[in-house]
Amino acid sequence: MTTPTYTIGEFARLTGLTEKALRIYDARGLLPPDDVDQITGYRRYRASQVDDGRLIAMLRAIDMPLAHIDIVLESPLAERSAVVGRYWYEVERRLDDTRATVRKLQKVSEEREHGMSHAETAVRSGRELGAFAAIAFLAGIEDPTEASNAYSEAMRTAYWTDKDIPMVTAIAYAGVSRLLAAAEPADREEAYQLRSSAKGLLYDLASFTWIGWDEPGVVIGPTDASAGLAAAQSNLGMAIELDKGDLPVSRAYWMLGAHFLTGRQIGDAQAAFAEAARCAEAAGAEAEALLSRAFGILGSLAAGEEGAAKRLDATIARLGSIEEGDFFADQVTTARSVLGV
């Protein structure tokens, strides 16, 4: 039986890496293709390389340097988690070293800013000095619950006011890491709340990095979209793990399907939208169930399925006839425009 292989474009879609990144990783010997046609130069990758590709995408999302990623990939499978853990421990240690200084800066900043919130001050620092300054400021907030609110507000400020997706992503990763670490020693109730807050940051990151909103002034590149897809996948896993209920799980499936759809992974998108619709119906949320079904049909339209346009128009019309449906109908129409179908 022939082992399946993928073109560079197919492999990029499967792993969340860009074709440009794959060429760089090939040149560095990090992820060379299984075969390169000597005449055309076309690359082909084995199915067994997909897991390594996805791992690289996740490690790059936390800003791990390529040299360290090479160490992870060279490690036996059983040791990779420990290698990543040691790297992140060093990241956290460096942040810990800055906390005493940050607390002093925080006090001075708050006095200077005359009542600005933690989030506003953090984003202002990021605006002036870069995303790490925002993260360092937020790291100085000692109370985890207070910090979780600040991370969330800072993300929203960076998105809606600054339209700065790299800062949004940096704050989200720092916040999720901080809250999950704080949940480990906490009692059961506090741990649940902290993990729920981390899930909320993941959902917001997935939402803010989805191109389907077509938000004016917001520029979302392939790396941002890959980070959003990873966040959507983690958000869904946490919604199920934390037993959030039918409607939050429906929304998590929808967010994942939305990223699959704009990434042209049509089959995966339609499966996610079908689950979203099922969960929304179980929650009695008619408008959201119809929204998910409309997006599933949008996937059919993107795939060139005959009759999909007529079914989509009928579903949008039905959405517009129910309470809150106009808002969702506009979402479908905007995404359809973004997809160009």
C-alpha positions as CSV (number, residue, x, y, z in Angstrom):
1,M,0.0,0.0,0.0
2,T,1.4,3.4,-1.0
3,T,2.0,5.8,1.8
4,P,0.2,9.1,1.2
5,T,2.2,12.3,0.5
6,Y,1.2,15.9,0.4
7,T,2.2,18.9,-1.7
8,I,3.6,21.9,0.2
9,G,0.2,23.6,0.0
10,E,-1.7,20.6,1.3
11,F,0.9,20.1,4.1
12,A,0.7,23.8,5.0
13,R,-3.1,23.6,5.5
14,L,-2.8,20.4,7.5
15,T,-0.1,21.8,9.9
16,G,-1.1,25.5,10.2
17,L,2.4,26.5,8.8
18,T,2.8,28.8,5.9
19,E,4.5,27.7,2.7
20,K,7.2,30.3,3.2
21,A,7.8,29.0,6.7
22,L,8.1,25.4,5.4
23,R,10.7,26.5,2.8
24,I,12.7,28.2,5.6
25,Y,12.5,25.1,7.8
26,D,13.6,23.0,4.9
27,A,16.6,25.2,4.3
28,R,17.5,25.0,8.1
29,G,17.1,21.2,8.1
30,L,14.3,21.5,10.6
31,L,11.5,19.9,8.6
32,P,12.8,18.8,5.2
33,P,10.3,17.4,2.7
34,D,10.3,13.7,2.0
35,D,11.0,14.3,-1.6
36,V,11.9,17.2,-3.9
37,D,11.4,16.8,-7.7
38,Q,14.8,17.5,-9.3
39,I,13.2,19.1,-12.4
40,T,10.3,21.1,-11.0
41,G,11.5,21.6,-7.4
42,Y,8.1,20.6,-6.1
43,R,8.2,19.4,-2.5
44,R,6.2,16.5,-1.1
45,Y,5.8,15.5,2.5
46,R,4.9,12.2,4.2
47,A,1.7,11.8,6.3
48,S,4.0,10.9,9.2
49,Q,5.5,14.4,9.1
50,V,2.2,16.1,9.9
51,D,2.5,15.7,13.7
52,D,6.0,17.3,13.7
53,G,4.6,20.1,11.5
54,R,1.8,20.8,13.9
55,L,4.2,20.6,16.9
56,I,6.4,23.2,15.2
57,A,3.4,25.5,14.6
58,M,2.5,25.3,18.3
59,L,6.0,25.9,19.5
60,R,6.4,28.9,17.2
61,A,3.1,30.2,18.6
62,I,4.8,30.5,22.0
63,D,7.9,32.2,20.4
64,M,10.2,29.3,20.9
65,P,13.4,29.9,18.8
66,L,14.1,27.6,15.9
67,A,17.3,26.3,17.5
68,H,15.3,25.2,20.6
69,I,12.6,23.6,18.4
70,D,15.3,21.6,16.8
71,I,16.3,20.3,20.2
72,V,12.6,19.3,20.9
73,L,12.4,17.4,17.6
74,E,15.7,15.6,18.1
75,S,14.5,14.4,21.5
76,P,12.7,11.1,21.9
77,L,8.9,11.3,21.9
78,A,8.8,10.4,25.6
79,E,11.1,13.3,26.5
80,R,9.7,16.1,24.4
81,S,7.2,17.3,27.0
82,A,9.9,17.6,29.5
83,V,12.1,19.6,27.1
84,V,9.3,22.0,26.4
85,G,8.6,22.3,30.1
86,R,12.2,23.2,30.8
87,Y,12.1,25.9,28.2
88,W,8.9,27.4,29.5
89,Y,10.3,27.2,33.1
90,E,13.2,29.4,31.9
91,V,10.7,31.8,30.3
92,E,8.7,32.0,33.5
93,R,11.9,32.4,35.6
94,R,12.9,35.4,33.5
95,L,9.5,36.9,34.1
96,D,9.8,36.3,37.8
97,D,13.1,38.1,37.9
98,T,11.3,41.2,36.5
99,R,8.3,41.2,38.8
100,A,9.9,43.1,41.7
101,T,10.9,45.9,39.3
102,V,7.6,45.8,37.5
103,R,5.7,46.3,40.9
104,K,7.7,49.5,41.4
105,L,7.0,50.6,37.9
106,Q,3.4,49.7,38.3
107,K,3.0,51.9,41.4
108,V,4.8,54.8,39.7
109,S,2.7,54.3,36.5
110,E,-0.6,54.2,38.3
111,E,0.2,57.3,40.2
112,R,1.2,59.0,37.0
113,E,-1.8,57.8,35.0
114,H,-4.3,59.1,37.6
115,G,-6.6,56.2,37.8
116,M,-6.0,54.3,34.5
117,S,-6.8,50.6,34.8
118,H,-4.2,47.9,34.8
119,A,-5.2,47.0,31.3
120,E,-5.1,50.5,29.9
121,T,-1.7,51.1,31.5
122,A,-0.4,47.7,30.1
123,V,-1.6,48.5,26.6
124,R,-0.1,52.0,26.8
125,S,3.2,50.4,27.8
126,G,2.9,47.9,24.9
127,R,2.1,50.8,22.5
128,E,5.2,52.7,23.5
129,L,7.7,49.9,24.3
130,G,6.4,46.7,22.5
131,A,4.3,43.8,23.5
132,F,6.8,42.5,26.1
133,A,6.3,45.7,28.1
134,A,2.6,45.0,28.3
135,I,3.2,41.4,29.4
136,A,5.8,42.5,32.0
137,F,3.4,45.0,33.5
138,L,0.5,42.5,33.7
139,A,2.9,40.0,35.3
140,G,3.3,42.3,38.2
141,I,-0.4,42.0,39.3
142,E,-0.1,39.5,42.2
143,D,-3.7,38.4,42.6
144,P,-4.6,35.8,39.9
145,T,-8.3,36.8,39.7
146,E,-7.4,40.5,39.3
147,A,-4.8,39.5,36.8
148,S,-7.3,37.5,34.7
149,N,-9.6,40.5,34.4
150,A,-6.7,42.7,33.4
151,Y,-5.5,40.2,30.7
152,S,-9.0,40.1,29.3
153,E,-9.5,43.8,29.3
154,A,-6.0,44.4,27.8
155,M,-6.7,42.0,24.9
156,R,-9.9,43.8,24.1
157,T,-8.3,47.2,24.3
158,A,-5.4,46.1,22.1
159,Y,-7.9,44.7,19.6
160,W,-10.7,47.3,19.5
161,T,-8.6,50.4,20.2
162,D,-5.2,49.7,18.8
163,K,-6.1,46.9,16.3
164,D,-2.8,45.4,17.2
165,I,-3.1,41.6,16.6
166,P,0.5,40.7,17.6
167,M,-0.1,42.4,21.0
168,V,-3.4,40.7,21.4
169,T,-1.7,37.3,20.8
170,A,1.2,38.0,23.1
171,I,-1.1,39.0,26.0
172,A,-3.4,36.0,25.4
173,Y,-0.5,33.5,25.5
174,A,1.0,35.1,28.6
175,G,-2.4,35.2,30.3
176,V,-3.3,31.6,29.6
177,S,0.1,30.4,30.8
178,R,-0.2,32.5,34.0
179,L,-3.8,31.4,34.8
180,L,-3.2,27.7,34.2
181,A,-0.1,27.8,36.3
182,A,-2.0,29.6,39.1
183,A,-4.8,27.0,38.9
184,E,-2.4,24.1,39.8
185,P,-2.0,24.8,43.5
186,A,-5.4,26.4,44.0
187,D,-8.4,24.8,45.6
188,R,-11.0,23.2,43.4
189,E,-13.4,26.1,43.1
190,E,-10.7,28.7,42.5
191,A,-8.9,26.4,40.0
192,Y,-12.1,26.0,38.0
193,Q,-12.6,29.8,37.8
194,L,-9.0,30.3,36.8
195,R,-9.2,27.6,34.1
196,S,-12.5,29.1,32.9
197,S,-10.8,32.5,32.6
198,A,-7.9,30.9,30.6
199,K,-10.5,29.4,28.3
200,G,-12.1,32.8,27.9
201,L,-8.8,34.3,26.8
202,L,-8.4,31.4,24.2
203,Y,-11.9,32.1,22.9
204,D,-11.2,35.8,22.5
205,L,-7.9,35.1,20.8
206,A,-9.6,32.7,18.3
207,S,-12.3,35.3,17.7
208,F,-9.9,38.3,17.3
209,T,-7.7,36.4,14.8
210,W,-10.6,35.2,12.5
211,I,-10.6,37.0,9.2
212,G,-14.3,36.4,8.6
213,W,-15.3,39.4,10.7
214,D,-13.7,41.7,8.2
215,E,-13.1,44.2,11.0
216,P,-11.9,47.6,9.5
217,G,-8.3,48.3,10.3
218,V,-7.5,44.9,11.6
219,V,-4.8,43.0,9.6
220,I,-4.6,39.3,10.2
221,G,-1.7,37.4,8.6
222,P,-1.2,33.6,8.2
223,T,0.8,33.4,11.5
224,D,-2.0,35.2,13.3
225,A,-4.6,32.9,11.7
226,S,-2.6,29.8,12.8
227,A,-2.5,31.1,16.3
228,G,-6.2,31.6,16.2
229,L,-6.9,28.0,15.0
230,A,-4.7,26.6,17.8
231,A,-6.6,28.8,20.3
232,A,-10.0,27.6,18.9
233,Q,-8.9,24.0,19.2
234,S,-7.8,24.5,22.8
235,N,-10.9,26.5,23.7
236,L,-13.1,23.6,22.5
237,G,-11.1,21.1,24.5
238,M,-11.4,23.2,27.6
239,A,-15.2,23.8,27.1
240,I,-15.7,20.1,27.1
241,E,-13.2,19.4,29.9
242,L,-14.8,22.0,32.2
243,D,-18.3,20.8,31.3
244,K,-19.4,24.3,30.3
245,G,-22.7,23.1,28.9
246,D,-24.3,22.8,25.4
247,L,-24.3,26.5,24.4
248,P,-20.6,27.3,25.2
249,V,-19.6,24.0,23.6
250,S,-21.7,25.0,20.5
251,R,-20.0,28.3,20.3
252,A,-16.6,26.6,20.7
253,Y,-17.4,24.2,17.8
254,W,-18.6,27.2,15.7
255,M,-15.4,29.2,16.3
256,L,-13.3,26.2,15.3
257,G,-15.4,25.6,12.2
258,A,-15.1,29.3,11.3
259,H,-11.3,29.0,11.3
260,F,-11.4,25.8,9.3
261,L,-13.7,27.4,6.8
262,T,-11.5,30.5,6.1
263,G,-8.5,28.1,6.0
264,R,-10.3,26.2,3.3
265,Q,-10.4,23.0,5.3
266,I,-14.0,22.5,4.2
267,G,-14.7,19.0,5.5
268,D,-13.4,19.8,9.0
269,A,-15.4,23.0,9.0
270,Q,-18.6,21.3,8.1
271,A,-18.1,18.6,10.7
272,A,-17.5,21.3,13.4
273,F,-20.6,23.4,12.3
274,A,-22.8,20.3,12.4
275,E,-21.7,19.7,16.0
276,A,-22.2,23.4,16.8
277,A,-25.8,23.2,15.4
278,R,-26.5,20.0,17.4
279,C,-25.3,21.5,20.7
280,A,-27.2,24.8,20.0
281,E,-30.4,22.9,19.4
282,A,-29.9,20.9,22.7
283,A,-29.5,24.3,24.4
284,G,-32.7,25.6,22.8
285,A,-30.8,28.4,20.9
286,E,-32.6,28.4,17.6
287,A,-30.8,31.4,16.1
288,E,-27.4,30.0,16.9
289,A,-28.3,26.5,15.5
290,L,-29.4,28.2,12.3
291,L,-26.2,30.3,12.2
292,S,-24.2,27.1,12.4
293,R,-26.2,25.4,9.7
294,A,-25.8,28.5,7.5
295,F,-22.1,28.3,7.9
296,G,-22.1,24.6,7.1
297,I,-23.9,25.5,3.8
298,L,-21.4,28.3,3.2
299,G,-18.8,25.5,3.3
300,S,-20.7,23.6,0.7
301,L,-20.9,26.7,-1.5
302,A,-17.1,27.2,-1.1
303,A,-16.7,23.6,-2.2
304,G,-18.8,24.3,-5.4
305,E,-21.7,22.1,-4.3
306,E,-24.7,22.5,-6.7
307,G,-27.7,24.2,-5.1
308,A,-25.7,25.4,-2.1
309,A,-26.3,29.1,-3.0
310,K,-30.1,28.6,-3.0
311,R,-30.0,26.8,0.3
312,L,-27.8,29.4,1.9
313,D,-30.1,32.3,0.8
314,A,-33.1,30.4,2.2
315,T,-31.4,29.8,5.5
316,I,-30.3,33.5,5.7
317,A,-33.9,34.6,5.1
318,R,-35.1,32.3,7.9
319,L,-32.5,33.7,10.2
320,G,-33.7,37.2,9.5
321,S,-37.2,36.2,10.5
322,I,-36.4,35.2,14.1
323,E,-35.4,37.2,17.2
324,E,-31.7,38.2,17.0
325,G,-31.5,36.6,13.6
326,D,-30.6,39.7,11.7
327,F,-27.3,40.0,13.6
328,F,-26.4,36.4,12.7
329,A,-27.6,36.8,9.1
330,D,-25.2,39.7,8.7
331,Q,-22.3,37.5,10.0
332,V,-23.0,34.9,7.3
333,T,-23.2,37.6,4.6
334,T,-19.9,39.2,5.7
335,A,-18.1,35.8,5.8
336,R,-19.5,34.9,2.4
337,S,-18.0,38.2,1.0
338,V,-14.6,37.5,2.7
339,L,-14.6,34.0,1.1
340,G,-15.6,35.4,-2.3
341,V,-18.3,32.8,-2.9
